[in-house]
């Protein structure tokens, strides 16, 4: 799956940015926290997306027509 390679590349890029911030001695702890929080959130979302795609790859939906949740909705 191409999406897995893109997710893995994005995770690697975020990890590089996080490590660069951690080892940067010129920034104060408050500056590191402010810059790192969005990166950590992004990494969390990417990891969850990677896990979800891997799960779907390993356990494809059993119904060939897709999800039928909408058929039970009352409009």
Biotite code that builds the C-alpha atoms (Angstrom):
import biotite.structure as struc

atoms = struc.array([
    struc.Atom([0.000, 0.000, 0.000], chain_id="A", res_id=1, res_name="UNK", atom_name="CA", element="C"),
    struc.Atom([1.377, 3.341, -1.032], chain_id="A", res_id=2, res_name="UNK", atom_name="CA", element="C"),
    struc.Atom([-0.298, 5.127, 1.884], chain_id="A", res_id=3, res_name="UNK", atom_name="CA", element="C"),
    struc.Atom([1.814, 3.128, 4.351], chain_id="A", res_id=4, res_name="UNK", atom_name="CA", element="C"),
    struc.Atom([5.056, 4.302, 2.778], chain_id="A", res_id=5, res_name="UNK", atom_name="CA", element="C"),
    struc.Atom([3.849, 7.914, 2.878], chain_id="A", res_id=6, res_name="UNK", atom_name="CA", element="C"),
    struc.Atom([2.816, 7.586, 6.525], chain_id="A", res_id=7, res_name="UNK", atom_name="CA", element="C"),
    struc.Atom([6.154, 6.006, 7.434], chain_id="A", res_id=8, res_name="UNK", atom_name="CA", element="C"),
    struc.Atom([8.040, 8.779, 5.631], chain_id="A", res_id=9, res_name="UNK", atom_name="CA", element="C"),
    struc.Atom([5.996, 11.433, 7.425], chain_id="A", res_id=10, res_name="UNK", atom_name="CA", element="C"),
    struc.Atom([6.623, 9.746, 10.787], chain_id="A", res_id=11, res_name="UNK", atom_name="CA", element="C"),
    struc.Atom([10.353, 9.643, 10.083], chain_id="A", res_id=12, res_name="UNK", atom_name="CA", element="C"),
    struc.Atom([10.370, 13.339, 9.139], chain_id="A", res_id=13, res_name="UNK", atom_name="CA", element="C"),
    struc.Atom([8.517, 14.310, 12.311], chain_id="A", res_id=14, res_name="UNK", atom_name="CA", element="C"),
    struc.Atom([10.904, 12.209, 14.410], chain_id="A", res_id=15, res_name="UNK", atom_name="CA", element="C"),
    struc.Atom([13.871, 14.014, 12.854], chain_id="A", res_id=16, res_name="UNK", atom_name="CA", element="C"),
    struc.Atom([12.325, 17.388, 13.691], chain_id="A", res_id=17, res_name="UNK", atom_name="CA", element="C"),
    struc.Atom([11.598, 16.311, 17.269], chain_id="A", res_id=18, res_name="UNK", atom_name="CA", element="C"),
    struc.Atom([15.160, 15.063, 17.775], chain_id="A", res_id=19, res_name="UNK", atom_name="CA", element="C"),
    struc.Atom([16.555, 18.279, 16.314], chain_id="A", res_id=20, res_name="UNK", atom_name="CA", element="C"),
    struc.Atom([14.524, 20.292, 18.826], chain_id="A", res_id=21, res_name="UNK", atom_name="CA", element="C"),
    struc.Atom([15.578, 18.072, 21.710], chain_id="A", res_id=22, res_name="UNK", atom_name="CA", element="C"),
    struc.Atom([19.285, 18.450, 20.944], chain_id="A", res_id=23, res_name="UNK", atom_name="CA", element="C"),
    struc.Atom([19.128, 22.182, 20.235], chain_id="A", res_id=24, res_name="UNK", atom_name="CA", element="C"),
    struc.Atom([20.935, 23.784, 23.182], chain_id="A", res_id=25, res_name="UNK", atom_name="CA", element="C"),
    struc.Atom([20.177, 27.363, 22.134], chain_id="A", res_id=26, res_name="UNK", atom_name="CA", element="C"),
    struc.Atom([16.449, 27.078, 22.920], chain_id="A", res_id=27, res_name="UNK", atom_name="CA", element="C"),
    struc.Atom([14.991, 27.423, 26.376], chain_id="A", res_id=28, res_name="UNK", atom_name="CA", element="C"),
    struc.Atom([12.718, 24.728, 27.751], chain_id="A", res_id=29, res_name="UNK", atom_name="CA", element="C"),
    struc.Atom([9.640, 26.913, 27.219], chain_id="A", res_id=30, res_name="UNK", atom_name="CA", element="C"),
    struc.Atom([10.550, 27.458, 23.569], chain_id="A", res_id=31, res_name="UNK", atom_name="CA", element="C"),
    struc.Atom([11.134, 23.740, 23.097], chain_id="A", res_id=32, res_name="UNK", atom_name="CA", element="C"),
    struc.Atom([7.768, 22.950, 24.668], chain_id="A", res_id=33, res_name="UNK", atom_name="CA", element="C"),
    struc.Atom([5.974, 25.456, 22.463], chain_id="A", res_id=34, res_name="UNK", atom_name="CA", element="C"),
    struc.Atom([7.579, 24.111, 19.298], chain_id="A", res_id=35, res_name="UNK", atom_name="CA", element="C"),
    struc.Atom([7.384, 20.456, 20.235], chain_id="A", res_id=36, res_name="UNK", atom_name="CA", element="C"),
    struc.Atom([3.704, 20.241, 21.224], chain_id="A", res_id=37, res_name="UNK", atom_name="CA", element="C"),
    struc.Atom([2.349, 20.509, 17.643], chain_id="A", res_id=38, res_name="UNK", atom_name="CA", element="C"),
    struc.Atom([4.971, 18.023, 16.439], chain_id="A", res_id=39, res_name="UNK", atom_name="CA", element="C"),
    struc.Atom([4.031, 15.514, 19.123], chain_id="A", res_id=40, res_name="UNK", atom_name="CA", element="C"),
    struc.Atom([0.350, 15.878, 18.248], chain_id="A", res_id=41, res_name="UNK", atom_name="CA", element="C"),
    struc.Atom([1.158, 15.338, 14.584], chain_id="A", res_id=42, res_name="UNK", atom_name="CA", element="C"),
    struc.Atom([3.229, 12.264, 15.431], chain_id="A", res_id=43, res_name="UNK", atom_name="CA", element="C"),
    struc.Atom([0.363, 10.848, 17.503], chain_id="A", res_id=44, res_name="UNK", atom_name="CA", element="C"),
    struc.Atom([-2.115, 11.295, 14.646], chain_id="A", res_id=45, res_name="UNK", atom_name="CA", element="C"),
    struc.Atom([0.304, 9.776, 12.123], chain_id="A", res_id=46, res_name="UNK", atom_name="CA", element="C"),
    struc.Atom([0.967, 6.766, 14.365], chain_id="A", res_id=47, res_name="UNK", atom_name="CA", element="C"),
    struc.Atom([-2.758, 6.173, 14.817], chain_id="A", res_id=48, res_name="UNK", atom_name="CA", element="C"),
    struc.Atom([-3.363, 6.470, 11.076], chain_id="A", res_id=49, res_name="UNK", atom_name="CA", element="C"),
    struc.Atom([-0.511, 4.024, 10.437], chain_id="A", res_id=50, res_name="UNK", atom_name="CA", element="C"),
    struc.Atom([-1.986, 1.532, 12.910], chain_id="A", res_id=51, res_name="UNK", atom_name="CA", element="C"),
    struc.Atom([-5.431, 1.901, 11.342], chain_id="A", res_id=52, res_name="UNK", atom_name="CA", element="C"),
    struc.Atom([-4.168, 1.353, 7.804], chain_id="A", res_id=53, res_name="UNK", atom_name="CA", element="C"),
    struc.Atom([-2.118, -1.665, 8.914], chain_id="A", res_id=54, res_name="UNK", atom_name="CA", element="C"),
    struc.Atom([-5.187, -3.105, 10.640], chain_id="A", res_id=55, res_name="UNK", atom_name="CA", element="C"),
    struc.Atom([-7.314, -2.612, 7.517], chain_id="A", res_id=56, res_name="UNK", atom_name="CA", element="C"),
    struc.Atom([-4.600, -4.166, 5.375], chain_id="A", res_id=57, res_name="UNK", atom_name="CA", element="C"),
    struc.Atom([-4.416, -7.214, 7.637], chain_id="A", res_id=58, res_name="UNK", atom_name="CA", element="C"),
    struc.Atom([-8.187, -7.417, 8.281], chain_id="A", res_id=59, res_name="UNK", atom_name="CA", element="C"),
    struc.Atom([-10.067, -6.240, 5.192], chain_id="A", res_id=60, res_name="UNK", atom_name="CA", element="C"),
    struc.Atom([-13.810, -5.571, 5.529], chain_id="A", res_id=61, res_name="UNK", atom_name="CA", element="C"),
    struc.Atom([-15.858, -8.717, 5.000], chain_id="A", res_id=62, res_name="UNK", atom_name="CA", element="C"),
    struc.Atom([-18.651, -6.996, 3.076], chain_id="A", res_id=63, res_name="UNK", atom_name="CA", element="C"),
    struc.Atom([-17.757, -6.365, -0.577], chain_id="A", res_id=64, res_name="UNK", atom_name="CA", element="C"),
    struc.Atom([-20.299, -3.542, -0.831], chain_id="A", res_id=65, res_name="UNK", atom_name="CA", element="C"),
    struc.Atom([-18.829, -1.562, 2.061], chain_id="A", res_id=66, res_name="UNK", atom_name="CA", element="C"),
    struc.Atom([-20.378, -0.157, 5.177], chain_id="A", res_id=67, res_name="UNK", atom_name="CA", element="C"),
    struc.Atom([-24.146, -0.325, 5.534], chain_id="A", res_id=68, res_name="UNK", atom_name="CA", element="C"),
    struc.Atom([-24.456, 1.928, 8.585], chain_id="A", res_id=69, res_name="UNK", atom_name="CA", element="C"),
    struc.Atom([-26.204, 4.579, 6.514], chain_id="A", res_id=70, res_name="UNK", atom_name="CA", element="C"),
    struc.Atom([-29.012, 2.216, 5.546], chain_id="A", res_id=71, res_name="UNK", atom_name="CA", element="C"),
    struc.Atom([-30.241, 2.096, 9.132], chain_id="A", res_id=72, res_name="UNK", atom_name="CA", element="C"),
    struc.Atom([-30.420, 5.861, 9.534], chain_id="A", res_id=73, res_name="UNK", atom_name="CA", element="C"),
    struc.Atom([-33.750, 7.614, 9.887], chain_id="A", res_id=74, res_name="UNK", atom_name="CA", element="C"),
    struc.Atom([-33.790, 10.894, 7.972], chain_id="A", res_id=75, res_name="UNK", atom_name="CA", element="C"),
])
